[in-house]
Amino acid sequence: MNRIIFCKFLKKKAEGQDYQIYPGTLGKRIYNEISKLAWNMWISKQTILINEKKLNTFSVNDRKIIEKHMINFLFKNIK
């Protein structure tokens, strides 16, 4: 059964994630507040970010940069 949430990114009701896709407290927030569509938009943006800035996902520092951009994109981006 599809889980419907109010997506804070899209500012409307949409299908929620099937499971928590990111660890920790931030992951719980994403699960409860970010739709599948918004998450897929982030994944596309993340790919561009990693390629343009030549980030390495094995690097702790680079993962912190990616997480910072993710928070800004999902929660501070006003549409």
N, C-alpha and C positions, 0 to 999 in steps of 0.2 A: 504494500500500500504506500502511495506517495505521501510524504510528509510535507504539509504546506506551512510555510513560515512567512513572517513579514521580513523581507530582505531589506536591510538597512542601506545596502548599496544601490539597489534598484528602486527603493522607496515604494515597494508594492509587494503584495503576496505572490509567492513563487514557490516552486518545488525546492525543498530543503535537501541537504546532504543525506545520504543513506547511512553514513557512519561518520565518526569524528576523524577527519582527514589530516589533522595537524595536532601535535601533542600539546599537553598541558592546558593551562587556563586559557590561553589564546585560542587553542584548538576548540575548546568548549564554546567560546564566544563565536567563533566562525561557524561551528555546527548549528548554533541557535539563531544566528543573525544573518548568515550569508547563504544565498541560494546556490544551486548547482550552476545556473547560468552565470552568476557573478563570479563564482570560483573559476569557471572555465575562462572567463574574460581575464582574470588575474593570471592564470597559467600562460595564456598567450603573451601577456605583458611581461611576465617573468622570463619567458624564453628570450624575448627581445632584450631585456635588461642584462641577462647573463651573457648573451652574445656581444652586445655593444660594449659592455664594461669588462669583458673577458674575465668574468667571475668563475671561480672554481667551487663547485658545491661541496667538495671535500674539505675546504678551508673553513675553519670556524669563523674567522673574520668576515669572509665573503658571505657566509650564511647569515650572519648578523646584518649585513648590508641588505641582503635579499629580504629578510624578515622586516626590517625597517620600511623598505619600499612597499612590502605587502600590506603592512598596517596602514600606511598612508593611502595606498590605493583603495583598500576595502572599506576603511572606516573614516577617512578624512576627505575623501573625494566627494565633492558636492556636485550633484547632477542637476 
